[in-house]
Amino acid sequence: MSFFRSRWVDPPAGVTELESTGLAPGFRAAGIACGLKESGGTDVGIVATDVPGTVSALLLTRNAAAAAPIVVCRDRCDPGSIRAAVVNSGNANAATGEQGYADAVAMQERCADALGLPAREVAVAETGTIGVPLDVGRVIDGIDRAAAELGDEGGGSFSAAIMTTDAGPKRCCVEAAGVTLSAQAKGAGMIQPGYATMLCFVQTDAAIADPERDLRRAVAGSFERITVDGQMSTNDTVLLQATGASGRPLPDGLLDAALLQLAIEIVADGEGASRVARVTVSGAADGEEAERAARAIANSPLVKTALYGRDPNWGRIAQAAGQALAGMEVPELGPEQIEAAEMASDAAEAEVAVDLGRGEAAAHVYFSDLTHEYIRVNAEYTT
C-alpha cells in the first residue's frame, strides 16, 4: 500500500517510496524490550546520527502539566543540534515529581555516554500511563542494549518502541531530488494540537538552513490540524534532524506531505476510530474565528458519533459552530451553508464544509469518529 494514500495529501512530483523501516543515510536506530509494557513488547528505542554538524528542531507540548522528559528537554537540550533521541513507551513519566525529572536526566545521560555525545545533544521522550513512577533501572538497561544494536535498518524496531495504544506503526522512508526523508510517529488517543501532537521523529540528509522554521510550517499544516478527543498530551514531541550530507535542499512540500500523511494516520487510528473527516470552515471574520468553529465541530461528540453512524446530521454541525461563536451575530446556518453529505457514505475519508457568511477567512481540522471501542479502550486503560 502506498504511504501517500490520503485524498488530502499532495506529495511533490518524483517521490520514490522506500522500505518504510529504512532510515535516511547517516542515521541508525534500534528498539528493544525492557519490561515496561505488560505485553512484553518493544519499549525502549534510540535514533541517532554520527554526522557532525547535524542541525535539528525540537517542538514540545504546551500542556502546563508537562511530563519530566519535556522539562528535561527544555532545561538541558540544545534544540538546534540534537544528535540522538532516547524514548520509552509504557510509562509517560508525567506527574512523577522530582524523581521523575531525575529519571529523565538519567536516561539522557546514559544515552549520551553510550553514544559518546554531550548530554545537551540527546533528547528524551516518553509515552504511556501518567502518574506512575518509572522503573528507571529497566530503562537504563534497555538504553545500553538499544545502543549496542543501533543499525541503519533499525527504523522498524524503533517505531515499535514508541507505540502504546497504536494499532500499528506509522512510519515512512521516501526519496526525492536526491534527498531521503524518514519518519516514525505514534499516537491514537489524547490527541489535540499544542505545538506538537503525539511523538514524531524525522530524519533527513537534506541541507536545511532553518530547521525550526521548516518544522513549524510543516507541523502547522499537519499535527496542528488534527484532533481525536480534544485532549492535549503531557508528552507531545516532534524532532527533526538534518545532516546535510546530500548537499541538496529539502524538496518543496516533501516534509509537509510526509507529516500530513502521518497526522492523518494518527486520526485514522484514533483508539477505535473507523473513519476520518475533514471539516473546513469558510466565511469567517478572521482566522481565529474559523479555527475555533472548525475545532468545535471536530471535537463535538454529537458530530463524531454522527460520522460513525453515517448520519449527515447538519443540525449537529450548526449547533457546534454556533456554540463556538456564542454571542456573535452569525447568519442562520442551514443545509445551504453546511455540506455534510459525505458523512452518509461508507468512504474512509469524508469532507464536511461550513460557510459562516461573515468574512473571507477559513480553517480546517481533521478528526475521527467516536465509536464504542474508544470508550472500552479508555475505560480499561489502567484497570
C-alpha positions in Angstrom: 0.0 0.0 0.0 1.3 3.5 -0.9 2.3 5.6 2.0 0.8 8.8 0.5 -2.7 7.4 0.3 -4.9 10.1 1.8 -7.0 12.1 -0.6 -5.9 15.2 1.2 -2.1 14.7 0.8 -0.3 16.0 -2.3 3.3 14.8 -2.3 5.8 16.6 -4.6 6.4 15.1 -8.1 9.1 12.4 -8.4 8.8 10.9 -4.9 10.0 7.3 -4.5 8.8 5.3 -1.6 11.5 3.2 0.0 11.1 0.4 2.6 9.2 2.0 5.4 11.6 0.6 8.1 14.5 2.3 6.5 16.3 5.5 7.7 17.8 8.4 5.9 21.6 7.9 5.2 23.7 8.7 8.2 21.1 7.6 10.8 20.9 4.5 13.0 18.2 3.3 15.2 17.1 0.4 17.4 14.3 -0.7 19.7 14.3 -3.4 22.4 12.0 -4.7 25.2 13.0 -3.9 28.7 9.8 -4.9 30.5 7.8 -1.6 30.8 4.9 -3.0 28.8 2.8 -5.7 30.3 2.6 -7.3 26.8 6.4 -7.7 26.8 6.6 -5.6 23.6 9.4 -3.3 22.4 9.5 -0.3 24.7 12.9 1.4 24.6 14.3 3.0 21.4 17.2 5.2 20.2 17.6 7.1 17.0 20.9 8.8 16.3 23.3 10.1 13.8 27.1 10.1 13.7 27.3 13.0 11.3 29.0 16.1 12.8 27.2 19.4 12.2 23.7 17.9 12.2 21.1 20.5 12.7 17.7 20.0 14.4 14.5 21.4 15.6 12.5 20.3 18.6 8.9 21.2 19.3 7.3 20.3 22.6 3.9 20.3 24.2 2.4 23.5 25.7 0.5 21.5 28.3 1.1 23.1 31.7 1.3 19.6 33.3 4.3 18.7 31.0 6.0 15.4 31.7 9.5 15.1 33.0 11.1 14.4 29.6 9.6 17.6 28.2 11.0 19.6 31.1 14.4 18.0 30.7 14.5 18.8 27.0 13.6 22.4 27.8 16.2 22.7 30.5 19.1 20.6 29.2 18.9 20.2 25.4 20.3 22.4 22.6 17.3 22.2 20.3 19.3 23.2 17.2 22.0 20.4 17.5 20.2 17.2 18.6 22.2 14.2 17.5 20.1 11.5 19.2 16.8 10.8 20.9 16.1 8.2 23.5 12.5 7.1 24.0 10.5 4.7 26.2 6.8 3.7 25.9 4.6 2.2 28.5 5.2 4.9 31.1 4.8 8.7 30.4 6.9 9.7 33.4 4.4 12.5 33.9 3.2 13.8 37.3 6.1 12.0 38.9 7.8 14.9 40.7 11.5 15.4 41.4 12.2 11.7 41.0 10.6 11.6 37.5 12.8 14.6 36.5 15.9 12.8 37.8 15.0 9.6 36.0 14.6 11.5 32.7 18.0 13.1 33.3 19.5 9.6 33.9 18.0 8.5 30.6 19.6 11.4 28.8 23.0 11.0 30.4 23.1 7.2 29.9 22.3 7.5 26.2 24.8 10.3 25.8 27.5 8.2 27.5 26.7 5.2 25.3 26.9 7.2 22.1 29.8 9.4 23.1 27.8 12.6 22.8 27.3 15.7 25.1 24.0 15.3 27.0 22.7 18.5 25.5 22.7 16.7 22.1 20.3 14.0 23.3 16.6 14.5 23.5 14.4 12.4 25.8 10.8 11.4 25.1 8.4 9.1 26.9 4.8 8.0 26.4 2.3 5.8 28.3 0.5 5.9 31.6 0.6 9.2 33.6 1.3 9.3 37.3 3.2 6.0 37.7 6.9 6.0 38.8 9.3 4.9 36.1 11.3 1.7 36.6 14.4 3.6 35.6 16.7 0.6 36.2 15.0 -1.3 33.5 15.1 1.6 31.1 18.8 2.2 31.7 19.5 -1.4 30.9 17.3 -1.1 27.8 19.3 2.0 26.7 22.5 0.1 26.9 21.1 -2.8 24.9 19.5 -0.5 22.3 22.7 1.5 21.9 24.6 -1.8 21.2 22.1 -2.7 18.5 21.9 0.5 16.5 21.8 0.0 12.8 20.7 1.7 9.6 17.8 -0.8 9.2 16.5 -0.1 12.8 13.6 2.1 11.8 11.2 -0.8 12.3 12.2 -1.7 15.8 12.4 1.9 16.8 8.9 2.7 15.6 7.6 -0.3 17.6 9.4 1.0 20.7 7.3 4.3 20.6 3.9 2.7 20.3 1.3 2.5 23.1 -2.4 2.0 22.1 -1.5 2.4 18.4 -3.0 -0.3 16.2 0.2 -0.4 14.1 3.3 1.6 13.2 3.2 4.9 11.5 6.4 5.5 9.5 7.9 6.2 6.1 11.1 6.4 4.2 10.9 8.4 0.9 13.3 9.9 -1.6 13.0 12.9 -3.9 15.5 15.1 -5.8 18.5 13.3 -4.3 17.2 13.7 -0.7 16.0 11.0 1.7 13.5 11.6 4.5 12.4 9.0 7.1 10.0 9.5 9.9 8.4 7.5 12.7 5.3 8.6 14.7 2.9 7.4 17.3 -0.4 8.5 18.5 -4.0 7.3 18.8 -5.6 8.9 21.9 -5.1 12.1 23.9 -4.7 14.0 20.6 -5.1 17.7 20.3 -2.7 20.3 19.0 -0.2 22.0 21.3 2.9 22.8 19.1 3.3 19.0 18.7 0.7 16.3 19.0 2.0 12.8 19.9 5.6 11.7 19.2 7.2 12.1 15.8 10.9 11.7 14.8 12.0 12.9 11.4 15.5 12.3 9.8 16.9 13.6 6.6 20.2 14.0 4.7 18.9 17.3 3.3 20.7 20.6 3.8 18.3 22.8 5.8 19.2 26.3 6.7 16.4 26.9 9.2 15.1 23.6 10.5 12.8 25.2 13.2 11.1 27.4 10.5 10.6 24.4 8.2 9.3 22.1 11.0 6.9 24.7 12.4 5.5 25.3 9.0 5.0 21.6 8.4 3.5 20.9 11.8 1.2 23.9 11.4 -0.3 22.2 8.4 -0.4 18.7 9.8 -0.2 17.8 13.5 -1.7 21.2 14.5 -4.7 20.4 12.2 -5.8 17.2 13.9 -7.9 16.0 16.8 -9.1 12.7 18.1 -10.6 13.6 21.5 -9.6 17.2 22.2 -7.0 16.2 24.8 -3.6 17.8 24.7 -0.9 15.3 25.8 1.6 16.0 28.5 4.4 14.4 26.4 3.9 15.7 22.8 7.3 15.9 21.0 8.4 16.4 17.4 12.0 16.2 16.4 13.6 17.0 13.0 17.2 16.1 12.4 19.1 17.0 9.2 22.7 16.0 8.5 23.0 18.0 5.2 25.1 15.1 3.9 23.3 15.0 0.5 24.3 18.6 -0.2 20.8 19.2 -1.5 17.9 21.3 -0.2 14.7 19.7 1.1 12.3 19.4 -1.9 9.4 21.8 -1.6 6.5 20.0 0.0 8.2 16.8 1.0 8.3 17.4 4.7 4.8 18.9 4.7 3.3 15.9 2.8 5.0 13.3 5.0 3.9 14.9 8.2 0.3 15.4 6.9 0.1 11.7 6.0 1.4 10.7 9.4 -1.0 13.1 11.1 -4.0 11.7 9.2 -2.9 8.1 10.1 -2.9 9.1 13.7 -6.5 10.4 13.4 -7.5 7.2 11.5 -6.0 5.2 14.4 -8.0 7.2 17.0 -8.5 4.4 19.5 -11.4 2.6 17.8 -11.9 5.1 15.0 -13.4 3.8 11.8 -13.4 6.9 9.7 -11.7 10.3 9.3 -13.3 13.6 8.2 -12.0 17.0 7.3 -14.2 19.9 8.3 -13.5 23.2 6.5 -15.0 26.4 7.9 -15.0 29.3 5.5 -16.6 32.7 5.5 -15.2 33.5 9.0 -14.4 37.0 10.1 -10.8 36.1 10.8 -8.5 33.0 11.1 -9.0 32.6 14.9 -12.8 32.5 14.4 -12.5 29.9 11.6 -10.2 27.8 13.8 -12.5 28.0 16.8 -15.5 26.9 14.8 -13.7 24.1 13.0 -12.2 22.8 16.2 -15.6 22.9 18.0 -17.2 20.9 15.2 -14.3 18.4 15.1 -14.4 17.8 18.8 -18.2 17.6 19.2 -19.2 14.1 20.4 -22.5 14.6 18.6 -20.8 15.3 15.3 -18.3 12.5 15.8 -21.0 9.9 16.6 -23.0 11.1 13.6 -19.9 10.5 11.5 -19.7 6.9 12.9 -23.4 6.3 12.3 -23.2 7.6 8.6 -25.7 10.3 9.6 -25.3 13.6 7.7 -26.8 15.5 10.6 -26.2 19.1 9.6 -28.1 20.3 12.7 -25.4 19.0 15.0 -22.8 20.8 12.9 -24.7 24.0 13.1 -25.1 23.7 16.9 -21.3 23.1 17.4 -20.4 26.1 15.2 -22.9 28.3 16.9 -21.7 27.3 20.3 -18.1 28.2 19.3 -19.3 31.7 18.2 -21.8 32.3 21.1 -22.7 36.0 21.5 -21.8 36.9 17.9 -24.2 37.7 15.1 -24.0 34.8 12.6 -26.3 34.3 9.6 -28.6 31.3 10.0 -26.7 28.1 9.4 -28.8 25.6 7.4 -28.3 23.0 4.7 -27.3 25.6 2.2 -24.4 26.7 4.4 -23.4 23.2 5.6 -22.3 20.4 3.3 -22.3 17.0 5.1 -23.5 14.5 2.5 -20.2 12.5 2.6 -20.9 11.7 6.3 -23.6 9.3 5.0 -21.2 7.4 2.7 -19.0 4.4 3.5 -15.9 6.2 2.4 -13.0 6.1 4.9 -12.5 9.8 4.4 -15.4 12.3 4.4 -15.5 16.0 3.6 -17.6 18.4 5.7 -17.9 22.1 4.8 -19.4 25.1 6.6 -19.8 28.7 5.3 -20.3 31.2 8.2 -21.1 34.0 5.8 -19.2 36.5 8.0 -15.9 37.2 6.0 -13.1 35.7 4.0 -11.1 33.6 6.5 -11.1 29.8 6.5 -9.6 26.9 8.5 -9.8 23.1 8.5 -9.3 20.3 11.0 -9.1 16.5 10.5 -11.0 14.4 13.0 -12.1 10.9 13.7 -15.4 9.4 14.5 -16.3 8.3 18.0 -17.1 4.6 18.5 -17.9 2.1 21.2 -14.3 0.9 21.1 -12.9 4.3 22.2 -14.9 4.0 25.4 -13.7 0.5 26.0 -10.0 1.3 25.4 -10.1 4.3 27.7 -12.4 2.8 30.4 -10.0 -0.1 30.8 -6.7 1.8 30.3 -5.3 1.3 33.8 -7.8 -1.1 35.4 
